[in-house]
Amino acid sequence: MSKIQKEKLLSNDVIQEFLEKDYKFPLHENDKFIETVSSLSYYLKSFSNIKRFLDYISLILKHTFNHQLSFIIPLNEKGEIWKENIKFAGATKNLKMDDEIKSYFNNFDFSKNFKLKDDISFEKVLNNQFKEYVIKSYKVLSRGKCRGFVYTFKKDTFNDSLKYERNLNFIISCLAIGLENYSLIKAKKKHENVDREISIGAEIQSQLLPDFCPIIYGVDLAAHCRPALQLGGDYYDFMSLKTNISEKRREKARWALVIGDVMGKGLPAGLLMTMLRGMLRAEVLTGLPPDRILHDLNQLAIYDLDQSHRFITLFYSDYDPRTKKLRYANAAHNPPLLWKSSEQKIIKLDSEGFVLGLQNDAEYQCGQIQLNKNDAILYYTDGVTETSNALGERFDEERLIKSFSKLCQQSLKSKDILNKIYKILDEFTGKNRQLEDDASIVVFQLD
């Protein structure tokens, strides 16, 4: 039997016609319940329309059990009352009773978050309002979680057999499974959307980062971003302050070296970094000192960042190969580590400055330092120092300083220093442990 044929066979109209047939006969004298369960099992395996599923359950309650009125209050995935999907099931001979109870429920002021404790007080309200009816309530439970409530009304006293209660509880259990399945379907679609967002964000981020390190006179440069399980907002870039000159002359021209991080993860972080990159590249061409670059960048970006409730940390520096002088300004980013070869020690390159996007009148300080042969600078993002091991210990800045210092003493090239730092991180975190955040490193070393 094809899927379309099954859909037609198990449509609500066909099922209602089946359920109404031989309705006056007791349940134990025919196979109606068995047939109903068989068709319900198909619904549970293939349904995607929750309204249709709830309509079907209502039909079963209406025609298979001898309640004069039943109604279902489902809860959504957040545990809130799903008011638009409340379903009534009443026999046509009880229209007056139906109208009376339906009118009450339609006008009842349900709280948005219908808690379990509210069920008891709500049942008391029903018993007081409809004293002429015998009311029973059932919780729709699945995996220990309440998925909703079923209420049944009768004029006469309930005198139901054990088999009757067992069959009713079975239908309510199927209802619980159906509601849970629908919740899982929605969660799966949400995860698929998140995966798609991460994929798009990863593509954006890969396009932001340079494909290769530029050739700068007298400098050995290496850079890499190791992405985490969740897409972060890491960014680094190298930009020549002179664009309309030959490649050979550009090697000796002033270069900007930048590293930053957007607060947050996913596609929004990637989009904000794209915006910042465009603004920054335009500002770099002005040739202004680093503190002015960050000040103007903050002024340009503050509205967009304020609207997104995010901020950006950024370290901006420019290097002149002819004088070997490095100027820098910091917008609250992790200060790069400078290895002074002549003194055999580490110096933090830091200056006062506020994060981008939070304070309209933020000011930034410009620092400057003279570099010499074999000096090395380690630019990095907080994904490096915030990396944790199985014990919950952070790699932290102190470990990074010690590791970088030891590597610089071995007279290694920038690429080797970069690779060995990542290897040290892997040994610290342990095998098969995913990074919690992107870990970006740039090693800048003078020949």
Residue pairs with C-beta under 8 A, 6 or more apart in sequence:
1 9
3 46
6 42
6 46
8 14
10 39
10 42
10 43
12 52
12 55
12 56
12 59
15 39
15 56
15 59
16 59
16 63
18 32
18 35
19 32
19 36
19 59
19 60
19 62
19 63
19 64
20 63
22 30
22 32
23 63
27 33
27 64
27 163
27 164
27 167
28 163
32 64
33 64
33 167
36 60
36 64
37 170
40 56
40 60
40 171
40 174
43 53
43 56
43 178
44 174
44 177
44 178
44 181
47 53
47 178
47 181
47 182
48 185
50 85
50 178
50 179
50 182
51 85
53 178
53 182
54 72
54 74
54 85
54 87
55 87
57 72
57 87
57 171
57 174
57 175
57 178
58 70
58 72
58 87
58 88
58 89
59 89
60 171
61 67
61 70
61 72
61 89
61 150
61 152
61 171
62 70
62 89
62 90
62 91
64 167
64 171
65 152
65 164
65 167
65 168
66 154
67 89
67 152
67 153
67 154
68 90
68 91
68 94
68 97
68 133
68 153
68 154
68 155
69 88
69 89
69 90
69 91
69 94
69 97
69 98
69 101
69 152
69 153
70 88
70 89
70 90
70 150
70 151
70 152
70 153
71 86
71 87
71 88
71 89
71 101
71 105
71 150
71 151
72 86
72 87
72 89
72 140
72 148
72 149
72 150
72 175
73 81
73 82
73 86
73 114
73 148
73 149
73 150
73 151
74 82
74 85
74 86
74 87
74 140
74 147
74 148
74 179
75 81
75 82
75 114
75 146
75 147
75 148
75 179
76 82
76 183
77 183
77 186
77 187
78 113
79 113
79 114
79 115
79 145
79 146
80 112
80 113
80 114
81 110
81 111
81 112
81 113
81 114
82 148
83 110
86 105
88 98
88 101
88 102
88 105
90 97
90 98
90 101
97 133
97 153
97 155
100 130
101 130
101 153
104 129
104 130
111 118
116 139
116 146
119 137
119 139
119 149
123 135
123 137
123 151
126 135
126 151
127 135
130 153
132 155
133 153
133 154
133 155
134 153
134 154
134 155
134 156
134 157
134 158
135 151
135 152
135 153
136 151
136 152
136 158
137 149
137 150
137 151
137 152
138 149
138 150
138 151
138 152
138 168
138 169
138 172
139 146
139 148
139 149
140 146
140 147
140 148
140 149
140 150
140 172
140 175
140 176
140 179
141 147
141 176
142 173
142 176
142 177
142 179
142 180
143 180
145 180
147 175
147 176
147 179
147 180
147 183
148 175
148 176
148 179
150 172
150 175
160 168
194 266
197 266
197 267
198 230
198 231
198 266
198 267
200 267
200 270
201 231
201 266
201 267
201 269
201 270
202 227
202 231
202 270
204 267
204 270
204 271
204 273
204 274
205 225
205 227
205 231
205 233
205 234
205 235
205 270
205 273
208 235
208 237
208 270
208 273
208 274
208 277
209 223
209 225
209 235
209 236
209 237
210 223
210 236
210 237
210 238
213 221
213 222
213 223
213 238
214 221
214 238
214 240
214 255
215 247
215 251
216 238
216 251
216 255
216 319
216 321
217 251
217 252
217 321
218 321
218 324
218 446
218 447
219 319
219 321
219 444
219 445
219 446
219 447
220 413
220 414
220 445
220 446
220 447
221 238
221 414
221 442
221 443
221 444
221 445
222 413
222 414
222 415
222 417
222 418
222 442
222 443
223 236
223 238
223 418
223 440
223 441
223 442
223 443
224 418
224 422
224 440
224 441
225 234
225 236
225 438
225 439
225 440
226 383
226 422
226 435
226 438
226 439
226 440
227 435
227 438
228 383
228 434
228 435
228 436
228 437
228 438
228 439
229 434
229 435
229 436
230 265
230 266
230 436
230 437
231 265
231 266
231 267
231 269
231 270
231 438
232 261
232 262
232 265
232 269
232 381
232 383
232 437
232 438
233 261
233 262
233 263
233 264
233 265
233 269
233 270
233 272
233 273
233 312
233 438
234 260
234 261
234 381
234 383
234 438
234 439
234 440
235 258
235 259
235 260
235 261
235 262
235 273
235 276
235 277
235 440
236 257
236 258
236 259
236 260
236 379
236 440
236 442
237 256
237 257
237 258
237 277
237 280
237 281
238 255
238 256
238 257
238 258
239 255
239 256
239 258
239 280
239 281
239 284
240 250
240 253
240 254
240 255
240 256
241 253
241 254
241 255
241 256
241 284
241 285
241 287
241 318
242 249
242 250
242 253
242 254
243 285
245 253
251 321
252 321
252 322
253 321
254 287
254 318
254 319
254 320
254 321
255 318
255 319
255 321
256 284
256 316
256 317
256 318
257 317
257 318
257 319
257 379
257 442
257 444
258 280
258 314
258 315
258 316
258 317
259 314
259 315
259 333
259 336
259 379
259 380
259 381
259 440
259 442
260 273
260 276
260 312
260 313
260 314
260 315
260 331
260 333
260 381
261 312
261 313
261 314
261 333
261 381
261 382
261 383
261 438
262 269
262 272
262 273
262 276
262 310
262 311
262 312
263 269
263 310
263 311
263 312
263 313
264 310
265 437
268 308
268 310
269 310
272 304
272 305
272 308
272 310
272 312
273 312
275 301
275 304
276 297
276 301
276 312
276 314
276 356
279 297
279 300
279 301
280 293
280 297
280 316
283 293
283 296
283 297
283 300
284 293
286 293
286 296
288 296
289 318
289 327
289 329
289 366
290 316
290 317
290 318
290 327
290 328
290 329
290 364
290 366
291 329
291 351
291 353
291 363
291 364
291 365
291 366
293 316
293 329
294 314
294 316
294 329
294 331
294 353
294 356
294 364
295 362
295 363
295 364
297 314
297 356
298 331
298 354
298 356
298 357
298 359
298 360
298 362
298 364
299 360
301 312
301 356
301 357
302 356
302 357
302 358
302 360
304 357
305 311
305 312
305 356
305 357
305 358
306 357
306 358
310 357
311 355
311 356
311 357
311 358
312 331
312 355
312 356
312 357
313 331
313 332
313 333
313 334
313 355
313 356
314 330
314 331
314 333
314 356
315 328
315 329
315 330
315 331
315 333
315 334
315 335
315 336
315 349
315 379
316 328
316 329
316 330
316 331
317 326
317 327
317 328
317 329
317 336
317 349
318 326
318 327
318 328
319 325
319 326
319 327
319 371
319 444
320 326
324 370
324 371
324 372
324 446
325 368
325 369
325 370
325 371
326 349
326 368
326 369
326 371
326 377
327 366
327 367
327 368
328 336
328 349
328 351
328 366
328 367
328 368
328 369
329 351
329 353
329 364
329 365
329 366
329 367
330 349
330 350
330 351
330 352
330 353
330 364
331 353
331 354
331 355
331 356
331 362
331 364
332 353
332 354
332 355
333 381
334 380
334 381
334 382
334 385
334 397
335 348
335 349
335 350
336 348
336 349
336 377
336 378
336 379
336 380
337 346
337 347
337 348
337 349
337 377
337 378
337 380
337 400
337 401
337 404
338 346
338 347
338 348
338 349
338 369
338 375
338 376
338 377
339 345
339 346
339 375
339 376
339 377
339 378
339 404
339 405
339 408
340 346
340 347
340 372
340 375
341 372
341 373
341 374
341 375
341 376
341 408
342 372
344 409
345 405
346 401
346 404
346 405
347 369
349 367
349 369
349 377
350 367
351 364
351 365
351 366
351 367
352 363
352 364
352 365
353 362
353 363
353 364
353 365
354 362
354 363
354 364
356 362
371 446
372 446
373 446
373 447
374 411
374 445
374 446
374 447
375 445
375 446
376 404
376 408
376 414
376 417
376 443
376 444
376 445
376 446
377 443
377 444
377 445
378 400
378 404
378 417
378 421
378 441
378 442
378 443
378 444
379 441
379 442
379 443
379 444
380 400
380 439
380 440
380 441
380 442
381 437
381 438
381 439
381 440
382 437
383 435
383 436
383 437
383 438
383 439
383 440
384 395
384 400
384 421
384 425
384 439
384 440
384 441
385 394
385 395
385 396
385 397
385 399
385 400
386 394
386 395
386 436
386 437
387 394
387 395
387 425
387 428
387 429
387 435
387 436
387 437
387 439
388 394
388 395
388 429
388 436
389 395
389 428
389 429
389 430
389 433
390 429
390 430
390 433
395 425
395 428
395 429
399 428
400 421
403 420
403 421
403 424
404 417
404 421
407 416
407 417
407 420
407 421
408 417
412 420
413 445
414 443
414 444
414 445
415 443
417 443
417 445
418 441
418 443
421 441
422 439
422 441
425 439
429 435
